[in-house]
Amino acid sequence: MRSDRAVLFDLDGTLVDTERENVESVVLAARRWNLELDQEMCRFIVGHSWNEIYSRIQREYGFEPAMSVLIDAAVEEKRALFVHKGYRPLPGADELVRRLSKQVGLAIVSGSSTIEVRETIAGLGLTECFQHLLGAEAYGRGKPDPEPYRTAMTLLGVSPEGCIVIEDAEPGILSGKAAGARVIAVQRANFLGYDQSAADVVVDTLDQVSNELLERLWSKQAVG
């Protein structure tokens, strides 16, 4: 395994088809306090961290309980949504993660809460493949700020030039680029039609993320 290279994965909408349920779980949680989130707020939830989601709900809806209280409620709602159908890996996710885990360092960099990240990765049976599972509590500023991906780089001890980010939503793509990594965008679960043009490469599914593609991106990093 090469210690100077890493692949940093977003989670929801990149490895697993959970974006709609993420939105629904926050909507259902907010209803416990008689809050009805509008469509603009629901769209904002996709691709953003709990830090930003909570701040906006607090500001626009006058929400007073702590972020941890809202997260706990959303986690309960999300568990109920997945209890029967389970987690659905996106095409190519399982094979890609298992293949890369033997070659380079891997981390999840998500805006979901840490417990959501851990439960989702466990539900996919991929926990042992990752050195780090990072959720919203791991950083003060979420995507599109570069802090989430820079945090993962620091923990793995890999330079930005040695990192490739795999994302689906525009905030995450911009975060990865701002952190100095090359970015691959995946179209399959981008149901909101986020602009992915800032990515270095856009693929339909993770099946298209070959060793040759990754090597090409690492080579581009090496030459600047």
Phi, psi and omega in degrees: 000137180274123182277350182263007179228150178207153171242126184249118185258133158292167183249289186290124181085354178246306177260332186220145184273083186230002186300315181297318180292326176300313179298312182298322181294323178289319178300313181294322178296316180298328180295340176297337177250021178060035176253133178247108183287133181279175185296323179296320178294319179298320178294322181297327182301324182288118176093351181252159182279158175304328180301313181285322179299311180298315181301320181289319178295319178299315184288314188273337184243002179066033183285129186257326181300160181294158180303320181299328179292315178294320178298315180302318179294318180293323178297317177300316180294321181292319177301318179296324180292327185260358187300327183261320186270342180071178181272139184250104177295143177284158184307129177085352186296310184299312182297317182296312182298315181294322179294312183290333182296341178269354188244320187216172175288146180229144174214149169265132177233099190236156173269354175288167178291159182301319181293324176296318179299311183297318181292323180292313180296321176296320178297332177274349181074030186241011186306317185289351183276344188247138174282329182218140175240102186256128175247186188302330182290348184279350182216152180280330180235129181272181177300139017272006175299146180287350185307315181303312181286327176295324178299315179296319179300317180296315181296323180277345182070034181241137180288160176305324181294338180266003186248140171240131180257138175240123191220171173235326188257153183303315180303320179290321177299314180294324177297313180297317179295317180296332178280353176097010181265162165280147186231133171253128177256140180249127186276331196309315184256017180277067189289342177272354180071037177303144176292122181248012187293341180284347179289156177286326180218141174242127178239159177285310180224169179291346175301335184272358179273086182272165174300326180294319178296314180298317180298322178296319179290320176297323179295322177295322177297320185295328181264004177086000000 
